Amino acid sequence: MGNNTSNVSASGKGILLVNLGSPKSTSVEDVRDYLDEFLMDEKVIDYRWFFRNLLVRGIILRTRPAKSAEAYKSVWTEEGSPLIVITEKLRKKLQRQMDVPVEIGMRYAEPSIETGIRRLVDKGVTDIVLVPLYPQYAMSTTETVTDKAEEVRKAKFPGLKISYVEPFYNKEIYIDCLAESIREKLPADFDALQFSYHGVPERHIYKTDPTNTCKIGECCFRDENPSHQFCYRHQCFRTTAKVIEKLGLPHEKVIVSFQSRLGKDKWIEPYTDETLKKLPEKGIKKLVVCCPAFVSDCLETLEEISVEGKETFLHAGGESFHYLPCLNDEDRFVEVLRRLCEEKLRNFFLV
């Protein structure tokens, strides 16, 4: 397909790419506003409103915004937030490949999901393919995006149709893309490749399992289990297994861990920060890290892993630390999105 779009979609169809979002700026006030919207989402911190409000607004937002603002300043670019900038570049590249309008929306802050939908509707779009830019399914990512989109649709655009691209963690086109991206960036000499995925509380895994068959740690590596289509931990391990098979890496040279935990609740293990501290004493001195839960580099990759993670590993006795950037706006990833969107456009809007 080529880009033959005008201000009005002749087909009535359009595409919305949805990512997490970022603060408007690195000011403490803007970071506080962003964190308030993010952490008050019941799909992120799933306490009852009273306790969530007490935790977030009574404790976290009293100290964290200033620290987070400094972290954002360390990764901010002249164009703005890395995540927003990269997602917009991705949109532009995908638009050149599609004959329908493509817009972006963020789950938190601007441009919001509502803003993205409105831009499409203003172009004559009545049927939207919405792409949550998360390869693996989780309550705090995929589920909150679809919930918010449905909330906006019902309240503001009741005649609109939305079809959602499913998690693509094990689709061959995505696995091939991720494996080739990693292969090109791997240094010649390394002791281990660590896949660091974003963490979630264990209770999120159980809450998103309508089959009630998930047993964390027991069924993640089974070939089939009814809970797998909803189990974030399984999907992370499945992505890793398929990628290292493509790369031809031995299992003993690969590590999986989970980062970014918040609070004292039990999160899925093993933890990235604790793993980084222990690796040098196990003889792993030259480490490579990738973050396949993210398709766009952001605070969690550029600061938490490539700065804080590197410091943790080297301080513990590591010799070299090499972070592999996310897929970002690589042409091969644009091709993955094109194929996923075209498949959904064909299948969902036949009637």
Beta strands, then each sheet from edge to edge (+ up, - down):
strand 1: 13-19
strand 2: 102-106
strand 3: 127-132
strand 4: 161-164
strand 5: 192-198
strand 6: 254-259
strand 7: 286-290
strand 8: 320-323
sheet 1: 2+ 1+ 3+ 4+
sheet 2: 6+ 5+ 7+ 8+
end
